[in-house]
Amino acid sequence: MSTETSGSTVLVIDDHPLFRRGVTQLLALDPQLELVGEASSGEEGIALAAAREPDLILLDLNMKGLSGIDTLKRLRDSGSDARIVMLTVSDSADDLVAAIRAGADGYLLKDMDPELLLNRIREALFGRMVISDSLTGALAQALRGESVAATRDAAQLTDRERDILACLAAGMSNKLVARELNITEGTVKVHVKNLLKKLNFRSRVEAAVWAVEHGLKR
């Protein structure tokens, strides 16, 4: 996998041929993006992801056969470290939260302006968390509604964990956090796992949204 947006590779998993064609044409507008595969099902997409190791996967939510969420879970279980962004028509807060908890790095709506969508794809490749503007409030509200929210306290984190949480709030990937704090990516992964457990979060994006709401930013 490449480390910069220059020459970044993209895999599209969507069961609608016409939409895949539209995304392909959109990606072609940026010479720094290379489409390395199209899949019409989750199973096909998982196989292509393993074979071609893309930097970014654009994944539909509602597909025939294996759903987008199940595809996402299987990709993460297989060890894929690609950036995975859901690209869907669903603006349901439940779908959004389910995707984030399953390991998505972003959640974008298909009716976005094409130029804005292309910009968000670039941001995702740079390691940023990307969520359609109209849905950020829904995610925050869903997290606030959890009964365990009252038990969360950043004071229980070590100084290094607080630093890393602040980096997550800024939308940084593990690679960018490691560079920012001058530590190894493996060390970052350990700290992220520990802080998620302490704060009772199931995903880094949940932790990032909570951190932003509580002013824990770099």
C-alpha positions in Angstrom: 0.0 0.0 0.0 1.2 3.5 -0.7 1.8 6.0 2.1 0.9 9.2 0.3 -2.1 10.3 -1.7 0.1 10.4 -4.8 -0.5 7.1 -6.6 -3.1 5.9 -4.1 -5.2 2.9 -5.2 -9.0 2.5 -4.8 -11.3 -0.4 -4.9 -15.1 0.1 -5.4 -17.5 -2.5 -4.0 -21.1 -1.8 -5.1 -23.8 -3.9 -6.7 -25.1 -1.2 -8.9 -23.1 -1.2 -12.3 -24.3 2.4 -13.2 -23.1 3.8 -9.9 -19.7 2.0 -10.2 -19.3 3.5 -13.6 -20.0 7.0 -12.2 -17.5 6.6 -9.4 -14.9 5.3 -11.9 -15.4 8.4 -14.0 -15.1 10.6 -10.9 -11.8 8.9 -9.8 -10.4 9.4 -13.3 -10.6 13.2 -12.8 -7.7 12.9 -10.3 -4.4 11.6 -11.8 -3.3 10.7 -8.2 -6.0 8.1 -7.8 -5.9 4.7 -9.5 -8.9 2.4 -9.6 -7.5 -1.1 -9.1 -10.8 -3.0 -9.1 -14.6 -3.1 -9.1 -16.7 -5.7 -7.3 -20.4 -6.3 -7.6 -20.7 -8.2 -4.3 -19.2 -8.3 -0.9 -17.6 -11.7 -1.5 -16.0 -10.6 -4.7 -14.8 -7.4 -3.0 -13.1 -9.3 -0.2 -11.2 -11.4 -2.7 -10.1 -8.4 -4.7 -9.1 -6.5 -1.5 -6.8 -9.5 -0.5 -5.3 -9.7 -4.0 -4.7 -6.1 -4.7 -4.3 -4.5 -1.3 -5.9 -1.1 -2.1 -5.2 2.0 -0.1 -8.9 2.9 0.0 -12.1 0.9 -0.3 -15.4 2.5 -1.2 -18.1 0.2 0.1 -21.9 0.2 -0.5 -24.1 -0.4 2.6 -27.1 -2.2 1.2 -26.1 -5.0 -1.2 -27.6 -8.2 -2.2 -26.1 -11.2 -0.5 -23.4 -10.2 1.9 -24.3 -6.8 3.3 -22.0 -3.8 3.5 -21.6 -4.1 7.3 -20.8 -7.8 7.1 -18.4 -7.2 4.2 -16.7 -4.5 6.4 -16.4 -6.9 9.4 -14.9 -9.6 7.2 -12.4 -7.2 5.7 -11.3 -6.1 9.2 -11.2 -9.6 10.5 -9.0 -10.6 7.6 -6.5 -8.0 8.7 -7.1 -5.4 5.9 -5.6 -2.0 6.9 -7.1 -0.2 3.9 -9.1 2.9 4.6 -12.7 1.8 4.2 -15.4 4.4 3.6 -19.1 3.5 3.3 -20.7 5.2 0.3 -24.5 4.8 0.6 -27.9 6.3 0.2 -28.8 5.7 3.8 -28.8 8.6 6.1 -30.0 6.5 9.1 -28.2 7.2 12.3 -28.4 3.5 13.2 -26.6 2.5 9.9 -24.0 5.2 10.5 -23.2 4.0 14.1 -23.2 0.4 13.0 -20.7 1.1 10.2 -18.4 3.1 12.5 -18.5 0.4 15.2 -17.7 -2.2 12.6 -14.5 -0.4 11.6 -15.4 2.1 8.9 -13.1 5.1 8.5 -15.9 7.2 7.0 -19.6 7.4 6.0 -20.5 9.4 2.9 -23.8 9.8 1.1 -24.2 9.0 -2.6 -26.0 12.2 -3.3 -23.0 14.4 -2.4 -21.7 16.9 -4.9 -19.1 15.0 -7.0 -16.4 17.5 -6.4 -17.0 17.4 -2.6 -17.0 13.6 -2.7 -13.7 13.6 -4.5 -12.3 15.9 -1.8 -13.5 13.6 0.9 -11.9 10.7 -0.7 -8.6 12.5 -0.8 -9.0 13.4 2.9 -9.7 9.7 3.8 -6.6 8.7 2.0 -4.6 11.2 4.1 -5.9 9.5 7.2 -8.8 11.8 8.0 -12.1 10.6 9.3 -14.8 11.6 6.8 -18.5 11.8 7.6 -21.1 13.6 5.6 -21.8 17.0 7.2 -25.5 16.3 7.6 -24.7 13.2 9.7 -22.1 14.3 12.2 -24.8 15.6 14.6 -26.6 12.2 14.3 -23.5 10.3 15.4 -22.8 12.7 18.3 -26.4 12.4 19.5 -26.3 8.6 19.3 -23.1 8.5 21.4 -24.6 10.9 23.9 -27.6 8.7 24.3 -25.6 5.7 25.5 -26.1 4.9 29.1 -22.4 4.3 29.7 -21.5 7.9 28.6 -21.7 9.2 32.1 -18.9 6.9 33.2 -16.4 8.1 30.7 -13.6 10.2 32.1 -10.5 11.2 30.3 -8.7 11.5 33.6 -8.3 7.7 33.7 -6.1 7.9 30.7 -2.3 8.2 30.8 -0.7 11.3 29.4 0.3 9.3 26.2 -3.2 8.0 25.8 -4.6 11.5 26.1 -2.1 12.7 23.4 -3.2 9.9 21.1 -6.9 10.5 21.8 -6.4 14.2 20.8 -4.7 13.0 17.6 -7.7 10.7 16.9 -10.0 13.8 17.5 -8.0 15.5 14.7 -8.8 12.6 12.4 -5.3 11.2 12.2 -4.6 7.6 11.2 -2.3 5.4 13.2 0.5 6.2 10.8 0.0 9.9 11.2 -0.2 9.6 15.0 3.1 7.7 15.1 4.7 10.4 13.0 3.3 13.2 15.1 4.4 11.7 18.4 7.6 10.1 17.2 6.6 6.6 18.2 6.1 3.4 16.3 2.8 2.5 14.6 2.6 -0.7 16.7 2.9 1.4 19.9 0.1 3.6 18.7 -2.2 0.5 18.1 -1.6 -0.7 21.6 -2.4 2.7 23.1 -5.5 3.0 21.0 -6.7 -0.4 22.1 -6.1 0.5 25.7 -7.9 3.9 25.6 -10.9 2.4 23.8 -11.2 -0.2 26.6 -10.9 2.3 29.4 -13.5 4.6 27.9 -15.8 1.8 26.8 -15.8 2.6 23.1 -16.0 0.1 20.3 -14.3 2.1 17.6 -11.7 4.9 17.2 -14.2 7.1 15.4 -16.6 7.0 18.4 -13.7 8.0 20.6 -12.8 10.8 18.3 -16.3 12.3 18.2 -16.5 12.1 22.0 -13.1 13.7 22.3 -14.1 16.6 20.0 -17.2 17.2 22.0 -15.2 17.4 25.2 -12.5 19.7 23.8 -9.7 17.1 23.7 -8.0 18.3 20.6 -4.4 19.1 19.6 
